Amino acid sequence: MNIADASPASVDATEKSLREHLYVADRGLAVSIYLALKLQRPLFLEGEAGVGKTEVAKVLASTLGTDLIRLQCYEGLDASHAVYEWNYARQLLEIRLREAAGDGNSDTSAEELFSDRFLIKRPLLQAIDNSRERPPVLLIDEIDRADEEFEGFLLELLSDYQVTIPELGTVRAEQPPIVVITSNRTREVHDALKRRCLYFWIEYPDFRKELQIVTTKVPEASRKLAEQVTSFVQELRSTELYKVAGVAETLDWTAALVALDQKELEPSVIDDTLGILLKYHEDVEAVRGEPVKAMLDRVRNPAARRGGRRR
């Protein structure tokens, strides 16, 4: 089935579909997703960690009713871990079994040993495999963690959506996968790769959007708690920290507070749960105690908030 048949018919339909799958998206992001599907172009999402980049791919797969294939990037990632490799242990076992059975036809053995049966398909090869009814969503997560050499290989793959396996020939996608590439911008990704994609930068949400995300994702939280959590996190992001909290941390914190039966924020509870919001000891110590009380006072008294008002 062509993925276009399952794609939203308009930008408005894309926004609606995302909302139905509990993803609160800006209009600009909805436009980018719609065009990526319509034009069959990779979508390159960049932004700070925890703003919802990876979630876009998950929601897309759910929306389109197709598989999600995830390639988590890291330093040293190469073709054997990203595309394919041969199952050498199984091949060796097969050779020994043939020898024990007295099979001396070495030509036939070699041909069979390098067959699909012994091929380990990694995410990129899985994504262009034609055995699926619908093309999958391929998530290439945190491309900025991979080496520049891998970027070059990826650029070649995204040009033709094909991979050549010397022993088997060329595997080419009849329908290209829906590709979502994410980056936390720990380093600059090469322009050549970005030019092949539709680009969108995901910002930290403002108060209204983050509150909508919290109430959508953690509906069991009271309205007062949701508003206070959102205001507190917004305050926290205006503080000079080594690493500020992302939306993912906001949701985790809200869920934790609900689990603690909190209906509103209290200084002692904030101090006890700061490790859910902040992931560096220095940051936790910098805001614990009096800074937390001062931020909570501003949350309870919106007129005293830094910057004067909520956006």
QUIDA-V563984 format. One record per residue. D_LAST is the distance of its C-alpha to the last C-alpha in Angstrom with 2 decimals. Layout:
[[D_LAST] [D_LAST]]
//
This chain:
[[43.66] [41.52] [37.88] [36.97] [38.48] [35.95] [32.91] [30.36] [31.61] [28.40] [24.79] [23.86] [26.47] [25.08] [21.59] [23.48] [25.75] [23.04] [21.43] [24.98] [25.37] [22.19] [20.27] [16.72] [16.66] [14.73] [16.90] [18.02] [19.29] [21.06] [22.71] [23.90] [25.33] [27.04] [28.59] [29.70] [31.57] [32.90] [34.12] [35.09] [33.38] [32.02] [28.24] [27.12] [23.84] [22.69] [19.99] [19.83] [21.81] [20.33] [17.65] [19.90] [22.31] [25.46] [24.25] [24.14] [27.89] [28.62] [26.87] [28.62] [31.95] [31.42] [30.33] [33.35] [35.73] [36.93] [37.44] [35.02] [36.82] [35.08] [36.24] [34.73] [35.27] [36.66] [38.72] [42.22] [41.43] [44.32] [45.86] [47.83] [44.70] [42.55] [45.18] [48.47] [51.32] [54.75] [55.57] [58.31] [59.20] [59.84] [61.76] [63.96] [64.65] [65.61] [68.00] [69.70] [70.08] [71.65] [73.97] [75.03] [75.72] [77.77] [75.62] [76.67] [75.05] [72.73] [71.50] [70.40] [68.84] [66.77] [65.55] [64.57] [63.03] [60.52] [59.46] [56.27] [57.52] [57.02] [53.78] [50.62] [47.72] [44.57] [41.09] [41.51] [44.93] [43.81] [41.09] [43.73] [46.36] [47.54] [48.49] [45.25] [44.94] [41.45] [40.05] [37.74] [34.26] [34.90] [32.19] [32.91] [30.63] [29.73] [32.03] [31.21] [33.32] [36.39] [38.80] [38.89] [42.22] [40.63] [38.16] [41.26] [42.78] [39.64] [39.53] [43.11] [42.44] [39.51] [41.74] [44.35] [43.24] [46.63] [48.26] [51.91] [53.75] [57.13] [59.07] [57.60] [56.45] [53.15] [50.54] [48.39] [45.63] [46.67] [43.01] [40.46] [37.94] [34.22] [33.08] [29.71] [29.61] [26.98] [26.58] [24.72] [25.81] [28.07] [30.28] [30.30] [31.68] [34.35] [33.46] [36.33] [34.71] [31.28] [33.08] [34.50] [31.09] [28.02] [25.28] [21.61] [19.25] [16.96] [13.87] [12.36] [9.86] [6.13] [6.03] [7.06] [9.46] [10.85] [11.49] [13.23] [15.18] [16.25] [17.45] [19.16] [20.88] [21.69] [22.30] [24.64] [21.96] [21.39] [18.17] [17.92] [18.64] [16.17] [13.26] [14.78] [15.46] [12.01] [10.73] [13.90] [13.66] [10.28] [12.25] [15.23] [13.91] [13.47] [17.12] [19.99] [21.60] [24.15] [22.23] [18.76] [18.25] [17.55] [16.56] [20.29] [20.46] [17.64] [19.76] [22.95] [21.82] [20.77] [24.14] [25.96] [24.59] [25.65] [29.01] [29.30] [28.81] [25.79] [24.01] [21.66] [21.16] [23.98] [24.60] [27.85] [26.54] [23.69] [26.41] [28.67] [26.27] [24.54] [26.80] [24.92] [21.67] [23.37] [26.46] [27.97] [29.99] [28.96] [25.24] [26.15] [28.36] [25.86] [23.38] [25.91] [27.00] [25.65] [22.46] [21.60] [22.39] [20.26] [17.15] [18.03] [18.47] [14.94] [13.82] [16.30] [15.33] [11.55] [12.68] [14.18] [11.33] [11.59] [9.50] [9.60] [6.43] [3.75] [0.00]]
//
